[in-house]
Each structure stands twice: as structure tokens, then as C-alpha cells.
């Protein structure tokens, strides 16, 4: 489960998708906001990245940090 502290590796926004891949016995993980995952999903899958968490269905069902800003 991703929490609000997990940020997109592309832009720093809240991450909704996490992908993983093992390269030469080293486990790698990337986290993405929905926009950056959607923009890169084809290439990620072609390169062997697998989704380890996908919480896009929760977008707009819980308040974002910016929605609570003063």
C-alpha cells in the first residue's frame, strides 16, 4: 500500500503506482503519479518492470495534501 509520503520519481507528486524489477540480483523500484505512469507504462512493461502496487482507483476518493492547504 502506498501512503502520502511516497512520491513520484518523475515529478514529486503523490505516487499512485509502484513498479519493480530485478537487475543482476538487485531489486529496483520506481514510484509514479498516475500521469507519469500512464505516460511511461508501455516502455516500463517492455523493459520488464512489473506493477507491485496500483492505487489509481483511489484517486479523488481521499483528499490530497493540496486539497487541505490553507
N, C-alpha and C positions, 0 to 999 in steps of 0.2 A: 504494500500500500504506500502510495506517495503522499507525503504531507506538504504543507505550505512552505517548508524550509527547502524542499527540493526544487532547484531552479533549472531552467532551460540552459543547456550548454551553448545554444546559439545566441540567445538574447538576454537571459537573466530573468525572464518572466516565470511564473509558476509552471512547473513541469506537470504534464498530464500523461506522458508516455515515456517508459524507460525501456531501452533495448540493451541486449548483452551479446557478447561474442568472446570466444576464447581463441587467442592467437599465441601459438608456441607456449602453451600451458599457462598463459597469463590471461586472467579474466578481465575483460574490459566492459565498461558500462557507459552509456550515454543517456542523458535525460533531455526531453524536448517538450516545449509547449505544443499545443495542437497544431499551430500554424507551421512551425519548423518541422514537426514530424510529417505532416501531410506533404510539405514541400520536398522532403527527402526520403520518403518511405520506399519508393521504388529502388533507389540506389542502395539504401540500407539493406533491404531484403536481397538484392542481387549480390551484395558483398557478404552475405551470411549472418547479418545481425538478426537476432530473434527478439520478439517482444517479451519482456518479463513483467511488465505492468502496463495496463492501458485503462486509464480512468476518464477518457474523453466523455463518456456518458454522464459524468458528474458535472461537466461544465454547466454553469448557470444554475445548479441545484444547491450550491453552497456559496455564501458571499465571498468575494475575492478581497484581498487585502486593500486594493484601491477603493472598493465599494465602501469600506469602513473608514476611509481617510477623513480627517476633519477639514 
